[in-house]
């Protein structure tokens, strides 16, 4: 093993359990804050509209600005960590994220909120990749199952529990507390890392690839804008969406060409030679799609169609988080002792079953039925997520881990954005199509609308009957449209089985890692 490798491993050898757990807490607290803030704002948007004097279209920028900033700033995390050191970077990012959270909570106008959410996204982008890289560095390959389970809980539970925490804080206090709750967590995290985290080596000779970063930033920004605004702008019928699509396509094409032709590209080319890692990126994108899209669908389904309160809806999301935690408690250990691909296959099967069952839901579905299906869905996600991360990074050289973690988190963000956009479009188009089909029954020849006094309430020839019948049609169309969306996610999840078995079963040992490092 090279001296550099010895130095790298020595930098992360902690002499006491206190120091080890303090670093784990500090890095996990940061990633949990960032993951929570991707969905915690959703339930508070209606309350924010009034205080910030924003319309329904304008308030969505509170979400969009954060997502775009986080997506753009995720990619350069590897370079920043190598140039300035992981300790400096992670403490700076957690501190900046905490300060931005305070400013978001104190915002008085929509413009202030959007600006501070952009700042929050910039600092929050690095927390996921850095925490993953820190944990991978701290433990040898044969002990990474448990630590990846701990990291996975933060990444997975954050978006799942976000609506629950947001609903409780908004109902009990004020929407501003969804941001203020980050302050004590952020301060504790910074203190723990400042006291105990041993810094990594820095390379002051590194030069930043501005062209590569600029092309990627423009491409991702245009892509996110297109996905976020496409539904409301009727997609390619709008000149704005066409322009954004062209800009995204050209910029991303320039980035790919530059990456494969430049001497020192923005992202290292050798990272794309690892089949397990590339398969892991595809799985991460699908996981991001299903995780956030299902949360985005389930919340309005339970509130608007089933008539449940914000708090009730939040607590009904808890069983999925419990399922994730339950699976992750043993998924890491099992992945180290058996073929991880079997675990991922079982997880994918459970995930697909839950989506299939949700296609038969009606707004009258009981609490127990919701709890069982979402719990199984959480177990499936947990069984995929932990082994996937273990296998994806098992054969990746140690010096590529931070870049790999950045790309993994970037793919999760892109998958989430694509998932929410596509499922929203499918939902909207299905509702319009089904409304048109059901409205065909509103004719004078439909005897069911005029045979008794009760049916007269829905007689389209009577003004109040026409209004009542239209509401009934809209309700039925919405129920079926949500079922179509759940079916769509079921089909999207099926290719996961193929990707899982494209992976090679890795050998978990320190000797294997040393061999990988020497080969590099």
N, C-alpha and C positions, 0 to 999 in steps of 0.2 A: 504494500500500500504506500502511496506517495506521502511525503511529509505534509503536503497541503491537506491531505485527507485526515491525517492524524491531528493536525491543528484544528480542522473543522470539527471533528468529533470531540476533541478536548474542550473546545469552546462551549460545549453544551453539556459537559459532565457536571452535574450538581451534586454537591457533597451531602446535603441535608434534604430530608423529605419536605421540610418547611419551604425551602427555596423552590423545590420542584413544584409543589402544589401552588405556591404563590404565582409562579410563572404560568401554570395551567389556568389558574383563576383569572389572572390579568388578561391573557390572550382570549380566553373563552368569554369573558365579560364583554370584551370589545366586539367580538363577532356576534354575540347575542343581541347587543344593542343595534348593530347594523341590520341584522336579520329581522328583528322586531319592527324596525322603522319602515320596512318595505310594505307592510300591511296594516300597521297599527293606526295609520292615518285614515284608512278607508271609511271606517264607521263614523268618524268625526267630521267628514266633509260637509254634511248638511248643516251642522252647527257652525262650522267655520264660514259658510257662505254668508250668513247674516252679519256676523261681527266684522268680516273683512269686506262686506259690500261687493260680493262677487256673484256672477251668474253661474249656472250649472256648467256651462262650457269653460268658463274662466277658472273655476276652482279645480278643474282637473290638472291644471299646470302645477299644482302643489305636488301631485304624484309624478307627472311627466318630467319636471325639472330635476327631481331627485334621481329618477331612473336613468335619464340621459347622462347626467354628470357622473354617476357611479359607473355606468357602462364604459364611458370614455377613459376614466382614470384607473380602471382595473388593469388594463394591459401593461402600463409602464411600471407596475409594482416591483417586478423582478429587477429591473435596472436600478430603480431608486434604492432598493434594499442593498444591492451590491455596491452602489456608489456611496451611500451615507450610513450603511449599517442597519440591521434590523431593529436594534433597540431604539435608536434615534427616530426611525421612521414610524414604528408602531406607537411609541409614546406621543409623538407629534400628531399622528392621525387620531388617536383616541382623545387627546386634548382638544384638537380642532373640532372633532365631531361633538364633543360635550359642549363646547362654547357655542357652536352653531345650533345645538338643541335649545340652549337658553335663549338665543336670539329668535329662533322660530317660535318659542312659547311666548315671547314678548312682542311679536309682530302685531302691528296695528293696521297695516294695509296689505292688500294682495301682493303688491310689488315687493314689499319687504319680505313677505313669506317666501315668495319664489326665489329671491336672491339668496336668502339664508338656507333654503332647501338645496340650492345648487352647491353652496359651500358644504353643507352636510353630506351631500353625495360625493363631493370631491374627497373629503377626508375619510368617509366611510368605505370607499371603494377598496382600500388596501387592507381593511381589517380581516376580511374572510381569507384571502390568500396568505397574508402574513401569519395569522394564527395557525393555519394548516401547515405552513412551512416550519414554523417554530416547533410544533408538536412532532412533525416527522423527524426533525433534527435531534430532538431530545431523546428519542427511543430507538433502539436497534430494530431491524425488520421483524424479528420474532415477537416483539412486544407492542407492535403498532395497532393490533386489533382493538384493544381496549381504548387506546388514546384516540383512534379515529372514530370510535363509537361516541366518546365524549364530545369531540369536535362536531360530529354529525348531529348530535342532539341540539346544539346551538343553531346550526344552519337550518335544520328541518323544523325544530319547534318554534323558532322565531316567527316565520310567516304563518304557521298554523295558529299559534296562540296570540298573534298580533290583534286580530279582531276581538278576541275575548278580553284582553287587557285594555284595549282601546275603548270597548263598550263599557266596561266597569268604571274606568277612570272618568270617562265623559259623563256617565250617568251620576256618579257619586260626587264628582268635583266639577271639572271644567275641561274642555277639549285641550286647553293649554298644558294640562298635566301629562298628556301623552308624550310631550317633549321634555318636560321637567323631570320625569322619572329617570331619564338618562344621566342626570347630573351626579347623584351619589354613586351610581355604578361606574361612571367614567372616572371620577376622582379616585375611587378605590382601585380601579384597574391601573391607572397611571402610577399610583404610589407603589403597588405591588411589583410592577415591571421595573420601575426606576430603582427599587431597592435590591431586587434579586435577579433580574434577567442579565445574563452574561452576553455581551455584544459579540457580533460576528465581525469578521475582517471586512475592511472597506478598500475599494480600489479607486483611488482619486484620479487615475489615468483614463477612466472610462469616458467616452464621449457619447452624447445623446444623439440618437438617430431622429432628427427633427422631421425629415421628410416622411419616414415611415410612420412616426407617431401622428403627424398631421393628416396623412392620408387615412389612417385608421380612425382617428377622431372624427374627421368629417364624414367618413362612411358610416360609422356607428351612430353619430348624431342624426344624420339624415334618415337612416334606417329606423331609429327609434321614433322620430317624428312621424314618419310615414305610417308605422304600425299603430302609434297612439292616436293619430288623427284620421286614419283611413276610414274607420267606421262612421264617424260623424260627417265626413266629407264625401261619402259615397265612392270611396276608393278612386279608381282610375278615371272616373267621370269628372274628377276635379283636377284642374291644372296644377294646383299645389302638390298633390300627391304624385303626379307624373314627374314634376321637377325633382321632388325629394327622392323618388325611385331612381331617376337618372343619376343624380349626384351620388347617391349611395352606391350604385353599381359601378360607376367610374372610379370613385375613390377607393373602394374595396379592391377593384381590379388592379389599380396602381399599387396598392399596398402589397398584394400577393406577388406581383411581378418584381417589385423592389425587394421583397423579402428573399426571393429565390435568386436574385442577381447581385445584390449589394455585398460588399466585402464583410461588413459588420452590420447585419440587419437588426432591426428593432427587436425581433424575436429570434432566438437561435434556431437555425434550420434543423439541427440534429434532433430536436425535440419531436419532430414529425416522423422520425424513423421508428419510433416505438409503437408497435401495433396495439399493445395493451392500453397505452395512454390515449391513442386516437379513438379506440373503442370506448374508453372511459369518457371522452369528451362528448361523443354522441349520446351515451347513456345519460350524462349530466344534463344535456339540453332537453332530452325527453322528460327527465325527472323535474326540471324546472318548469317545463310546460304543464305537466299534469298537476304538480304541487300548487302553483299559483293560480292556474286557470280553474281548477276545481274549487279552490277557496273563493275565487272571484264569482263563481257561479252559485255556490251553495249559500252564501250570505244573502244575496237578494232573493233567492228562491224561498228561503225560510222566512224572510221579513215580508216581502211583497205578496207572495202567493199563499204562504201558510199563515201569515198574520202574526208572527212571533215578534217579540220586542228585540231591541238591540242586545240587551243583556242575555235574554234567552238564547238568541242566535249565537252569541259569543260562547256560552257554556255548551251549546250543542256541538261546537267545534273542538271541544276538549278531548272527547274519546279518540279522535284521530291522533292528537298529540300523545295521548297515553299509549296508543298502539305503537307509535314510533319509538317511544322510550322503552317499551316492553321488548320490542325486537332488537333494539340496539344494545340492550343489556347483555345479550348472549351472541348476537351476530358477529361481533368482532372476534370473540374467542373461537367460535365455530369455524370462522373463515380461516383461522390459522391452523386448525386441526384437520379440516376436510377441504374438498375442492370448493372454492368460493363460488364457482359457476353454478353449482347445484343450489346454493342458498339464493343466489340472484334469480334463478329460474323459478324457484318456489315463490319468491317475493313478487316477481312479475305476474305469475299466475293469480296470486291473491289480489294484486292491484287490478288486473283485468276483470276478475270476478266482481269486485266491488263496483267498477264502472258499469258492468253489464246489469247488475242488480239495480243500480240507480236509474237505469232507463225505464224501469217499471214503477218508479216512485210517483205518487200523487201528493198534493199539498196536505192530504190527511194522514200521511205517513206518521207513525207513532214515534215517540222519543226513543223507545227501545230499539226499534228497527233502524233509526238513524244512527244510534250509538254503536250497534253491532257492525253495520256496514262500514262506517267511518273508522272504527277501531281496526277492522280487518284491512282496510285501505292503508292505515298508518303502519300496521305490521308489515305489509307488503313493501311500502316505501323504505322502512328501516332495513329489511332484509336485502334490498337492492343497494341502498346508499353506502353502507359501511363496507361490504365486500368490494363494491365497485371502486371506492377510493383506495383500498388496500392494494387491489390488483393493478390499478392504473399507475400507481407510483412505485410498485415493487421493482420494476425493471428500469426505472428512470434514474439516471445518474444524479447523485446528491446535489451537484452544482446547478442542475436544471429544475430543482424542486420548486423554487419560488416562482420562476416563470411558468412552470406547469400548473401550480396552484392558481396563478393569475388567470391563465387561459381556462382552467376548469371553472372558476367563478364567473368569468366572462361568458362562457357557454351557458351556464345556468341562468344568468341574467337575460341573455338573448332568447333562450328557450322560454323563459317566463314572459317576456314581452311579446314574442310571437304567439304563445299560447293564449294569453289574454286577448290579443287582437283578433286571432282567428276564431276563437270561441264566441267572442262578442259579435263578430260578423255572422257566423253561423246562426246564432240565436236571433239576431235581428232579421236576417233573410227568411229564416224558418217561420217566425211570427207573422211576417208579411204574407208569405205564401199560404200558410195555414189559415190566416184570417180571410184571405180571398176565397179559399176553398169552402170554409164553413159558412161564409156569407151567402153562398149560393143557395143555402137552405131557407133563406129569408124571402120566401115567395108566397103569394096568395094561395098557391096550390098545395102548400104544406099544411095538411089538416091538423097536425099536432099543435099548430099555433093558434087554433081557434075552436077546439072541440069542447073546452070547459073554461070555467072562470079563471082557474090558476094559469092556464096557458095564455090567457089574454094579456098577462103582464109582459109577455115576450112577443106579442103580435106586432110585426113591423109596420102595419097599417095605422097603428095608434102611436102618437108621438112618444109617450112615455114607454110604450112597448118597444119601439125601435131603439130607444136609448138603452133599455134594459137588455134587449137581445144583443146589442153591440157589445155591452160590457161582458155578457156571458161568452160571446165569441172570442173576445180579447183574452179572457181568462183561460178558456180551453186551448186557444192557440199558444198562449204562453206556456201552459203545462206541457204540451206536446213538443214545443220548441226546446225547452230545457231537456226533455228526454232525448231529443235528437242530438243535443250538444254532448250529453253524457255518452251517447252511442259513438259520436265522433271521437271522443277521447279514448274510448275502448279500442277503436280501430287504430288510432295513433300509437297506442301502447303495444300493439302486436309485434311490430318489427324489433322490439327490444329483445325478444327471444333469440333472434338471429345474431344480433350484435353481441349478446352475452357469450355465445359459443364461438365467436370470432376471436375471443381473447384466449391467450395461452395461460395455463395454470402456472403461476410463479412458484419459485422455491424461496421460502422465507428463512434467510440466514444472514448473519453478519458477513460470512465469507463471500456469499453471493454479491452483497453490496460492495464489498471491497474489490471484487473482480470487475464489477461494472465501472467503478471509479478508475481503476487502473487502465481499463480498455479505453476510457475517455481521454 
